[in-house]
């Protein structure tokens, strides 16, 4: 279970694993891999449940879903199907014991009064193991699906998200009905019950790479999930973000990165498989559509990064590749930890088939590097 950075003090040092590991995007068809290989992840419920139980028993720290409403075209099933993240989280929390389960929620698509009750219920189901990933908007075609307009200005998107989250938090804490007269919401006698488990607010995460998104995260979030492209660049960014959060907003924040794993008994086997699924069988129609939307609306990657890392988008949604033998992958994760990141969320082409090898071979190596504790 992940703890809030604010709960970590000299009297209460970090508990659990020194470097956090979580599975990312398993709720979506294709996971993070835009590929036409037959073993591409279907994103079905039974597979998600199997993987969640394995991850829980192996001591992984969290599972983080992607909130997706439509796919990206092409011949693959890349994000054509996705499990709703809030009901997904409820099901997994009910059948796991230790792992933190996040729900990823678009503020614009869910009313805050309903959201506050859903999230409080999830904390009750998981006895506090629930985390909330707030999305303030980037996928413009999905907004049109809901009959909404995605604000061109990132400042407006995050102003809406801030008011939405302020209402949710007020509903979690207020014992009396309240009126709300804001820019985006007008509420009369709003009240929420139950409250979060034992009165403890869930972990708040925000995925952000733009300057506006990072400002939002530093003000309201416990963890910031950001793109991981270059380790030296990431090291500078993490130090700057943590310092700015401390100096400007007087609050701690930790930063997670995102990656994709191909681990095989040998480095050659891993590299060959990456070439097979990401290059020879990449779904380039889906990749180009994803990159187009990212470039227009998300600011998660620079124009140069989009041009130079096209295969990474087929291999893992543009995230950081962790590829090689167990020794290689363990060493690469150790190098990522040296950037100051608190953890990494990662994916596989086939989570159910590939995670056991990662569990049995990579996790013990990370224990020996003092990045992880022994499994339960």
C-alpha positions, 0 to 999 in steps of 0.5 A, a space after each residue: 500500500 502506498 503512503 502519502 508523501 505528507 505522511 512520511 516524516 523523520 518519526 515515520 520513515 518511508 515504509 515498504 519498498 524503496 522504489 515503487 513498482 506498479 502495473 499500468 494500462 492493463 484495463 485497456 486492450 493492447 495495454 500500452 503496445 500498439 501491435 498486431 501480434 496475436 498475443 496482444 493483451 485483450 484487456 478483459 476482466 478475467 485477465 485483469 483479475 489474474 494479474 492483480 492477484 499475482 501482483 498483490 502476492 508478489 508485493 507490487 505497490 499499485 495498479 494504475 489504469 488508463 481512462 479510455 473511451 475510444 480506440 485509435 483505429 488501425 488493425 489492432 485492438 489498441 484501446 478499442 476496448 477498455 474497462 471502466 476504471 472505477 468499477 474495475 477498481 472496486 472489483 480488484 480492491 474486493 479481491 486483493 489484500 495489500 496493493 493500492 488500486 487507482 481509478 483514473 477519472 476525467 473530471 469533465 466526464 464525472 460530476 463531483 458529487 457522484 465522484 466523491 461518493 464513488 471514491 469514498 465507497 472505494 476507500 471503504 472496499 479497500 480499507 484505504 488502498 484506493 488512489 485517485 488519478 485525476 485527468 483534466 483533459 487531452 483527448 479531444 475526440 473523446 470530448 466530442 463523444 461526450 458532447 463537450 469542447 476541450 478547452 484550448 488553453 491548458 490553464 482553463 482545463 486545470 482550473 476546471 479540474 481544481 474546482 472539481 477536486 475542491 468540491 470532491 474534497 469538501 464533500 469528503 470532509 464536510 459534516 454539514 450541507 454546503 452551497 457552492 457558487 463557482 465558475 464551473 459548478 453551482 451546488 445547493 446543499 451538497 453533502 456526501 456520505 460515507 466519508 473516506 475510510 477512517 477519515 483518510 483522504 485517498 492518494 491523489 495522483 495527476 499525470 502531467 508533462 505540461 507546465 500547467 499540469 505540473 503546477 496543478 499537480 504540485 498544488 493538489 496531488 501527492 504524486 505526479 506521473 510524468 513522461 520518462 524519455 531521457 534519464 538525465 533530463 528526468 533527474 533535473 526535472 524531478 529535482 526541480 519539481 520537488 523543490 518548487 512544490 516545497 518552496 512555492 506551495 509548502 508541500 511534498 510531492 513525489 514523481 513516478 515515471 512510466 515504462 514498458 518491459 520486455 524481459 527474456 532469459 537473454 538480452 538478444 531474445 528480448 531485443 528480438 521480441 521488441 523488434 518483432 512486435 513493436 517494429 515489424 508488427 506495429 500498428 502504425 495507423 493507431 500509432 500515428 493517430 495517437 501521436 497526432 492527438 498527443 502532439 495537438 493537445 497533450 504536451 506530454 512530448 516535444 515535437 522532436 521526441 514525437 519524431 524520434 521515438 515513433 517505435 516507442 509509441 508502438 512498443 509502449 505508448 511512448 514510454 521508457 523501454 526496459 528491455 533485456 535479460 533479468 540482469 539488464 532490466 534490474 539494472 535499468 530500473 536501478 538507473 531509473 531510480 537514480 533519477 529521483 523518481 519514487 517509482 515507475 508504472 509499467 506494462 507488458 505485451 501480455 501481462 499474464 504470460 510475462 509477469 511471472 518471469 519478471 516476478 521470479 527473476 527481476 524482483 529478487 535482483 531488485 531486492 539484492 539492490 535494496 530497491 525492494 523488500 522480499 515478497 510477502 
